[in-house]
């Protein structure tokens, strides 16, 4: 230690003398024979006081012939700051140091040498954490300007180390960066970056060739790995590893960044490594900062051995390059094969871990799962219900998850399954053995097959052999969940049919609410899906199909609800051979019937009317609403014309009809669906029509609104449609026209009264006997009473409405053209609520059928009832109403 102090004092004295002279000769620090001369400290002149200005000095560290120099600067304070200029000679305009590490001879002129870097400022993190010479010499050049400002300077440590670890093998040429390691010379050893553990320089190109004997394999275990990361694919600095004897051999990998625990195995008896560095790295901050990669390179232990796993056990599949015994098996479209443990049927080697990656197809056209059947297994008895990890075992990862996660199952002697079915296109099997393996003949053999998969979470149905994409969802198993198209969220395959069978309990509805929907088709109308579509079939318990809805396009369909008599809802998805889209996702739920306001109305013998949403349930505001109107033409050959007005239903057509929808279609399939604040629209049906309103919204939400005005029409030979009861239809759709008609009638009555008054006045001048005679005959008989009042400008006779009847009510006019009476559905007052039974049985097939609304109007007005063969009449104050 005394020698070390003397040596340090000597170095400090030389620095002080150089400062006095303002320039100094070379300050040379040499390695000696004593241990104390192998390491020490160095610093700038006058440290820790400020160094002098306008000063230049060279620090030269010279080791013995078999040594290298390693320095570490631990304090750094120079006047001035570095600029953003990336050229080394413009980075530090004030005080700085230059460092040279690639010096072949101590007497070389530094002006002719490549320098490692120029450093200035007061940020220690900008300096390399360690610097090492390539050979025996390292130089630091210190330069200060004439500024009056100076700083503390720098302080560091040095060490002369043996270069024996860097003689890694047979060097290609003196001074070149390339080595060959042979198993004939050394069975194990170390390789490292040429400057490890110091920061490596730019523009290196080094190679490492490992050559074993045939039958041997090579294990490369990295103790440290720290290479600059410049982005994906390592565009700046990297280490490439090839599975062979040259750079043309297959590449195992290209590596950079900081990596822990990297282990590489050769497939055969050769490995080839290339270590490359570049200049021009992004100049954001120095890469060896406190939180960044330190750019020390790498250090690895290599081992040649013929005791590593023999890869001959791989019959179907390929060895994964770089691994010890990992196997990859890839599908060849529903192909089959065998996997087995190493050395099977003999005992497996001890202390090995082998992974089997079994990959089914997954692309735009295919999706597969893996079915694995164990044919032979040999595991030691554990006497436990769960495999002991101290014994040999198999781990199964059914969803292709990372092996660092918990496996889905452990397999050993106590629980050999009949088969394993993956839930993902990839199945991973991890096989692990321990030290006790050699005393027991353990191992396994299993057959794999790739089966078509659909990525659907339901339970495969019993008829899966006939229809493989058939899944069931039972209320007894799960009350809610999701259904999706094949391979969701990826595109579904072509030419596929998938069926979803939902089975409820007796007191339940089945509800489907779509979350996303994009089923490609050239048509988006209900029932016109040209091969790509989702069909919803409501089925009774006796398998009688009651109704079909079909959807396609990119708009989200409205909710679906099964019929009250049905316990089964079947959805069928079909794709054609041309179009592909992004598929659908929907939620399903089995809900109690008491949670649904359900009703239907049959309209059979009417020629026009108005349909509006039913009022919410007063007993259960949160109930879902499903209401259906069935309209049947009452006239032979008639069509039904709809005018849908004032639509205000939650959501909108841009985002689809997730929560509520109005669905209109002919009973033979053609129709459409709407929601939001859609504009007025018209629709003509050639036969019976169904209008369904379905809403999942509670009464607290905004109440949906719509008005559907319908009437029967007949087309002539030219295609022109004539509307039955056109005046009434217009009157019902426009209250102002009714007021105009009433005003015209009142004016006519006034004119008639004036005319009567004039006649009476004229006849009062005649003889009394004549007057008396006229008075006797002026009272008309009941049979002579007029039956109707004519509407101005029309041949159709239209009655006046009593004040007690709302203008929204409908009534039954007589049509002379058809010589018949057409019944009209009369809307109930707002305070009148029909029960489900009333609506379900309200078939208006008899024009004289009992109506509680008619009876209530009659009784409330206290009017006498007049009857003829074609009319029911109520009279009040000279006004006539035709019902």
BELZI-V835399 format. One record per backbone hydrogen bond with DSSP energy under -1.0 kcal/mol. CO is the residue of the C=O (numbers start at 0). NH is the residue of the N-H. If there is no record, write none. Layout:
co=CO nh=NH
co=CO nh=NH
This chain:
co=0 nh=4
co=1 nh=5
co=2 nh=6
co=3 nh=7
co=4 nh=8
co=5 nh=9
co=6 nh=10
co=7 nh=11
co=8 nh=12
co=9 nh=13
co=10 nh=14
co=11 nh=15
co=12 nh=16
co=13 nh=17
co=14 nh=18
co=15 nh=19
co=16 nh=20
co=21 nh=55
co=26 nh=59
co=28 nh=61
co=34 nh=37
co=37 nh=159
co=39 nh=157
co=41 nh=155
co=43 nh=46
co=45 nh=48
co=54 nh=143
co=55 nh=23
co=56 nh=141
co=57 nh=26
co=58 nh=139
co=59 nh=28
co=60 nh=137
co=61 nh=30
co=63 nh=66
co=65 nh=162
co=67 nh=160
co=68 nh=132
co=69 nh=158
co=70 nh=130
co=71 nh=156
co=74 nh=154
co=76 nh=152
co=78 nh=94
co=86 nh=89
co=90 nh=82
co=95 nh=142
co=96 nh=118
co=97 nh=140
co=98 nh=115
co=98 nh=116
co=99 nh=138
co=100 nh=102
co=100 nh=133
co=104 nh=107
co=108 nh=111
co=109 nh=112
co=116 nh=98
co=118 nh=96
co=120 nh=77
co=122 nh=125
co=123 nh=126
co=129 nh=198
co=130 nh=70
co=135 nh=62
co=137 nh=60
co=138 nh=99
co=139 nh=58
co=140 nh=97
co=141 nh=56
co=142 nh=95
co=144 nh=53
co=150 nh=50
co=152 nh=76
co=153 nh=43
co=154 nh=73
co=154 nh=74
co=155 nh=41
co=156 nh=71
co=157 nh=39
co=158 nh=69
co=160 nh=67
co=162 nh=165
co=163 nh=166
co=165 nh=167
co=169 nh=179
co=172 nh=175
co=176 nh=206
co=177 nh=171
co=178 nh=208
co=179 nh=169
co=180 nh=210
co=181 nh=185
co=186 nh=303
co=188 nh=301
co=190 nh=299
co=192 nh=195
co=194 nh=197
co=203 nh=276
co=205 nh=274
co=206 nh=178
co=207 nh=272
co=208 nh=180
co=209 nh=270
co=210 nh=182
co=212 nh=215
co=216 nh=304
co=217 nh=265
co=218 nh=302
co=219 nh=263
co=220 nh=300
co=223 nh=298
co=224 nh=258
co=225 nh=296
co=226 nh=256
co=230 nh=233
co=237 nh=275
co=238 nh=254
co=239 nh=273
co=240 nh=251
co=240 nh=252
co=241 nh=243
co=241 nh=271
co=245 nh=248
co=249 nh=242
co=252 nh=240
co=254 nh=238
co=256 nh=226
co=261 nh=221
co=263 nh=219
co=268 nh=211
co=270 nh=209
co=271 nh=241
co=272 nh=207
co=273 nh=239
co=274 nh=205
co=275 nh=237
co=281 nh=283
co=285 nh=288
co=288 nh=291
co=294 nh=199
co=296 nh=225
co=297 nh=192
co=298 nh=222
co=298 nh=223
co=299 nh=190
co=300 nh=220
co=301 nh=188
co=302 nh=218
co=304 nh=216
co=310 nh=313
co=317 nh=327
co=319 nh=322
co=321 nh=264
co=325 nh=319
co=326 nh=356
co=327 nh=317
co=328 nh=358
co=334 nh=449
co=336 nh=447
co=338 nh=445
co=340 nh=343
co=342 nh=345
co=351 nh=432
co=353 nh=430
co=354 nh=326
co=355 nh=428
co=356 nh=328
co=357 nh=426
co=358 nh=330
co=360 nh=367
co=365 nh=362
co=366 nh=452
co=368 nh=450
co=369 nh=421
co=370 nh=448
co=371 nh=419
co=372 nh=446
co=375 nh=444
co=377 nh=442
co=387 nh=390
co=392 nh=431
co=393 nh=410
co=394 nh=429
co=395 nh=407
co=395 nh=408
co=396 nh=427
co=397 nh=422
co=401 nh=404
co=408 nh=395
co=410 nh=393
co=419 nh=371
co=424 nh=359
co=426 nh=357
co=427 nh=396
co=428 nh=355
co=429 nh=394
co=430 nh=353
co=431 nh=392
co=433 nh=436
co=436 nh=439
co=439 nh=441
co=442 nh=377
co=443 nh=340
co=444 nh=374
co=444 nh=375
co=445 nh=338
co=446 nh=372
co=447 nh=336
co=448 nh=370
co=450 nh=368
co=453 nh=486
co=458 nh=471
co=460 nh=463
co=462 nh=465
co=462 nh=466
co=467 nh=469
co=468 nh=498
co=469 nh=460
co=470 nh=500
co=471 nh=458
co=472 nh=502
co=473 nh=476
co=473 nh=477
co=478 nh=589
co=480 nh=587
co=482 nh=585
co=484 nh=487
co=486 nh=489
co=495 nh=574
co=497 nh=572
co=498 nh=470
co=499 nh=570
co=500 nh=472
co=501 nh=568
co=502 nh=474
co=504 nh=507
co=506 nh=592
co=508 nh=590
co=509 nh=561
co=510 nh=588
co=511 nh=559
co=512 nh=586
co=515 nh=584
co=517 nh=582
co=518 nh=552
co=524 nh=527
co=525 nh=670
co=528 nh=531
co=532 nh=573
co=533 nh=550
co=534 nh=571
co=535 nh=548
co=536 nh=569
co=537 nh=545
co=538 nh=567
co=539 nh=542
co=543 nh=539
co=546 nh=537
co=548 nh=535
co=550 nh=533
co=552 nh=518
co=555 nh=656
co=559 nh=511
co=562 nh=565
co=566 nh=503
co=567 nh=538
co=568 nh=501
co=569 nh=536
co=570 nh=499
co=571 nh=534
co=572 nh=497
co=573 nh=532
co=575 nh=494
co=583 nh=484
co=584 nh=514
co=584 nh=515
co=585 nh=482
co=586 nh=512
co=587 nh=480
co=588 nh=510
co=590 nh=508
co=591 nh=594
co=592 nh=595
co=594 nh=623
co=596 nh=625
co=598 nh=627
co=600 nh=629
co=602 nh=631
co=604 nh=822
co=606 nh=711
co=608 nh=709
co=610 nh=707
co=619 nh=622
co=620 nh=698
co=623 nh=596
co=624 nh=694
co=625 nh=598
co=626 nh=692
co=627 nh=600
co=628 nh=690
co=629 nh=602
co=630 nh=688
co=634 nh=637
co=638 nh=712
co=639 nh=684
co=640 nh=710
co=641 nh=682
co=642 nh=708
co=643 nh=680
co=644 nh=706
co=647 nh=704
co=655 nh=651
co=658 nh=695
co=660 nh=693
co=661 nh=673
co=662 nh=691
co=663 nh=671
co=664 nh=689
co=665 nh=668
co=669 nh=665
co=671 nh=663
co=673 nh=661
co=675 nh=648
co=680 nh=643
co=682 nh=641
co=684 nh=639
co=687 nh=666
co=688 nh=630
co=689 nh=664
co=690 nh=628
co=691 nh=662
co=692 nh=626
co=693 nh=660
co=694 nh=624
co=697 nh=700
co=704 nh=647
co=706 nh=644
co=707 nh=610
co=708 nh=642
co=709 nh=608
co=710 nh=640
co=711 nh=723
co=712 nh=638
co=713 nh=721
co=715 nh=718
co=719 nh=715
co=721 nh=713
co=724 nh=728
co=725 nh=729
co=726 nh=730
co=727 nh=731
co=728 nh=732
co=734 nh=738
co=735 nh=739
co=736 nh=740
co=737 nh=741
co=738 nh=742
co=739 nh=743
co=740 nh=744
co=741 nh=745
co=742 nh=746
co=743 nh=747
co=744 nh=748
co=745 nh=749
co=746 nh=750
co=747 nh=751
co=748 nh=752
co=749 nh=753
co=750 nh=754
co=751 nh=755
co=752 nh=756
co=753 nh=757
co=754 nh=758
co=755 nh=759
co=756 nh=760
co=757 nh=761
co=758 nh=762
co=759 nh=763
co=761 nh=764
co=762 nh=765
co=766 nh=770
co=767 nh=771
co=768 nh=772
co=769 nh=773
co=770 nh=774
co=771 nh=775
co=772 nh=776
co=781 nh=784
co=790 nh=793
co=801 nh=804
co=805 nh=808
co=814 nh=818
co=814 nh=819
co=819 nh=814
co=828 nh=831
co=834 nh=838
co=835 nh=839
co=836 nh=840
co=840 nh=842
co=842 nh=844
co=845 nh=848
co=850 nh=854
co=851 nh=855
co=852 nh=856
co=853 nh=857
co=854 nh=858
co=855 nh=859
co=856 nh=860
co=857 nh=861
co=857 nh=862
co=865 nh=872
co=870 nh=867
co=871 nh=882
co=872 nh=865
co=873 nh=880
co=875 nh=878
co=878 nh=875
co=879 nh=799
co=880 nh=873
